[in-house]
Amino acid sequence: MTDNGKIIKTGKRLQFRQAQKADMDYIMEVEYKPDNAKYVIPYTREVHMQTLNTKDATHLIIETIDTKQKVGFLMIAGLDNTSKEIEFTRIILDEKGKGYGHETLQMLKSWAFDDLKFHRAWLDCKDYNARALHVYESEGLVREGFIRETILTDGVYENLVILGILDREYFAQQKNDL
């Protein structure tokens, strides 16, 4: 445990720790950066505070293990879903181009399937977010759907791609990686 919150998952270079109220300025700053905000529907501070750490949802800070430098945050929903389905609501990296996206996805899948024993994990992504779509698909998430013109942003309707992975697909992927 760190002084800032419980460590949830540790990877090779990164760790997830439970976000605290003190992390909210960082979360808001990263979410509203222009190169991040265009790919999400930015939430208000109040929405983030309501889901900071509840029975169903949580926020996690992604930080380096060695220096504890914050490199992004996660917002996770469905933690008490009786169908064992978890939603990766937000995956926002502040540090790009360092392979943190791949490591984050690997850690998320392991946390969801190995640790929490979920059956399915899913997320949505704007259809023009090519960088994120590449990472998600290269990490085994499958395109499950396409929702046309579902979000109105600055007067323009945008499309969402739904991606998901099942526990058996994750475990088959792990077996193949051995």
C-alpha positions as CSV (number, residue, x, y, z in Angstrom):
1,M,0.0,0.0,0.0
2,T,1.1,3.5,-0.7
3,D,0.2,6.6,1.3
4,N,-2.1,7.6,-1.5
5,G,-4.3,4.5,-1.8
6,K,-4.5,0.7,-2.0
7,I,-2.5,-0.9,-4.8
8,I,-5.0,-2.9,-6.9
9,K,-2.8,-4.5,-9.6
10,T,0.9,-4.5,-10.4
11,G,2.5,-5.0,-13.8
12,K,6.0,-4.9,-15.2
13,R,6.4,-1.1,-15.1
14,L,3.0,0.1,-14.0
15,Q,0.6,-0.3,-11.1
16,F,-3.0,0.6,-10.5
17,R,-3.9,2.2,-7.2
18,Q,-7.2,3.2,-5.8
19,A,-7.8,6.9,-6.6
20,Q,-8.4,9.3,-3.7
21,K,-10.1,12.6,-3.5
22,A,-6.7,14.2,-3.7
23,D,-6.3,12.7,-7.2
24,M,-9.4,14.5,-8.6
25,D,-7.4,17.5,-9.9
26,Y,-5.2,15.2,-11.8
27,I,-8.1,13.2,-13.2
28,M,-9.9,16.3,-14.4
29,E,-6.7,17.8,-15.9
30,V,-5.9,14.6,-17.9
31,E,-9.5,14.1,-19.0
32,Y,-9.9,17.7,-20.3
33,K,-6.5,17.8,-22.2
34,P,-7.4,18.4,-25.8
35,D,-5.7,15.3,-27.1
36,N,-7.9,13.2,-24.6
37,A,-11.1,15.2,-24.4
38,K,-11.9,14.7,-28.1
39,Y,-12.1,11.0,-27.6
40,V,-14.4,10.9,-24.5
41,I,-17.4,12.7,-23.3
42,P,-15.8,14.6,-20.5
43,Y,-17.5,14.2,-17.1
44,T,-17.9,16.9,-14.5
45,R,-16.0,16.7,-11.2
46,E,-19.3,15.8,-9.5
47,V,-19.8,12.8,-11.7
48,H,-16.3,11.6,-11.1
49,M,-16.7,12.2,-7.3
50,Q,-20.0,10.2,-7.3
51,T,-18.2,7.2,-8.8
52,L,-14.8,7.6,-7.2
53,N,-15.1,4.4,-5.1
54,T,-18.6,2.8,-4.9
55,K,-19.9,-0.7,-4.8
56,D,-20.4,-0.7,-8.6
57,A,-17.6,1.7,-9.8
58,T,-14.1,2.9,-9.1
59,H,-11.4,5.1,-10.4
60,L,-7.8,3.9,-10.5
61,I,-4.6,5.9,-11.0
62,I,-2.1,4.3,-13.4
63,E,1.4,5.1,-12.1
64,T,4.9,3.9,-12.6
65,I,6.1,1.4,-10.0
66,D,9.5,2.9,-9.6
67,T,8.8,6.6,-9.3
68,K,5.0,6.6,-8.6
69,Q,4.6,9.1,-11.5
70,K,1.0,9.3,-12.6
71,V,0.6,8.3,-16.3
72,G,-3.2,8.1,-16.5
73,F,-6.4,6.9,-14.9
74,L,-9.1,4.4,-15.3
75,M,-12.8,4.5,-14.5
76,I,-14.3,1.1,-14.1
77,A,-18.1,0.2,-13.8
78,G,-20.1,-3.0,-13.3
79,L,-18.1,-4.2,-10.3
80,D,-21.2,-5.6,-8.7
81,N,-22.9,-6.8,-12.0
82,T,-24.6,-10.1,-11.3
83,S,-23.9,-11.2,-14.9
84,K,-20.1,-10.8,-14.2
85,E,-19.7,-8.1,-16.8
86,I,-17.2,-5.3,-16.2
87,E,-17.0,-2.1,-18.2
88,F,-13.8,-0.2,-18.8
89,T,-15.5,3.2,-18.8
90,R,-12.4,5.3,-19.1
91,I,-8.9,4.4,-20.1
92,I,-7.0,7.7,-20.4
93,L,-3.3,7.9,-20.6
94,D,-1.4,11.1,-20.0
95,E,1.9,9.6,-21.2
96,K,1.6,8.3,-24.7
97,G,4.0,6.4,-27.0
98,K,5.7,4.4,-24.2
99,G,3.7,1.2,-24.5
100,Y,1.7,2.0,-21.4
101,G,-1.6,1.4,-23.3
102,H,-0.7,-2.2,-24.0
103,E,0.5,-2.8,-20.4
104,T,-2.6,-1.2,-19.0
105,L,-4.9,-3.4,-21.1
106,Q,-2.9,-6.5,-20.1
107,M,-3.2,-5.6,-16.4
108,L,-6.9,-4.7,-16.8
109,K,-7.7,-8.1,-18.4
110,S,-5.8,-9.9,-15.7
111,W,-7.5,-8.0,-13.0
112,A,-10.9,-8.6,-14.5
113,F,-10.5,-12.3,-15.3
114,D,-7.8,-13.7,-13.0
115,D,-8.5,-11.6,-9.9
116,L,-12.2,-10.6,-10.1
117,K,-13.4,-13.7,-12.0
118,F,-15.6,-11.7,-14.5
119,H,-17.1,-13.4,-17.5
120,R,-16.9,-10.4,-19.9
121,A,-15.2,-7.1,-20.2
122,W,-16.2,-4.4,-22.6
123,L,-15.7,-0.8,-23.6
124,D,-16.8,1.7,-26.2
125,C,-14.5,3.8,-28.3
126,K,-15.2,6.6,-30.8
127,D,-14.8,5.2,-34.3
128,Y,-12.1,7.7,-35.3
129,N,-9.8,6.9,-32.3
130,A,-7.5,4.8,-34.4
131,R,-4.7,4.6,-31.9
132,A,-7.0,3.3,-29.1
133,L,-8.8,0.9,-31.5
134,H,-5.4,-0.6,-32.5
135,V,-4.4,-1.2,-28.9
136,Y,-7.7,-2.7,-27.9
137,E,-7.8,-5.1,-30.9
138,S,-4.1,-6.0,-30.6
139,E,-4.9,-7.0,-27.0
140,G,-7.7,-9.3,-28.0
141,L,-10.8,-7.2,-27.7
142,V,-13.3,-8.0,-30.5
143,R,-15.5,-5.5,-32.3
144,E,-19.0,-6.4,-31.2
145,G,-21.0,-3.5,-32.4
146,F,-21.2,-0.2,-34.0
147,I,-23.6,2.5,-32.8
148,R,-24.2,5.1,-35.4
149,E,-24.4,8.8,-34.6
150,T,-25.1,8.3,-30.9
151,I,-23.1,11.2,-29.4
152,L,-23.6,14.8,-30.2
153,T,-20.3,16.7,-29.8
154,D,-20.1,20.3,-30.8
155,G,-23.0,20.0,-33.2
156,V,-21.6,16.8,-34.9
157,Y,-23.0,13.3,-34.3
158,E,-20.3,10.7,-33.6
159,N,-20.2,6.9,-33.8
160,L,-19.1,4.4,-31.2
161,V,-17.5,1.0,-31.6
162,I,-18.3,-1.5,-28.9
163,L,-15.4,-3.9,-28.1
164,G,-15.4,-6.8,-25.7
165,I,-13.5,-9.9,-24.6
166,L,-14.8,-13.0,-22.8
167,D,-13.0,-14.9,-20.1
168,R,-12.5,-17.9,-22.3
169,E,-10.9,-15.8,-25.0
170,Y,-8.6,-14.2,-22.4
171,F,-7.5,-17.5,-21.0
172,A,-7.0,-19.0,-24.5
173,Q,-4.8,-15.9,-25.3
174,Q,-2.8,-16.5,-22.1
175,K,-2.3,-20.2,-22.9
176,N,-1.1,-19.2,-26.4
177,D,1.3,-16.7,-25.0
178,L,3.1,-19.4,-22.9
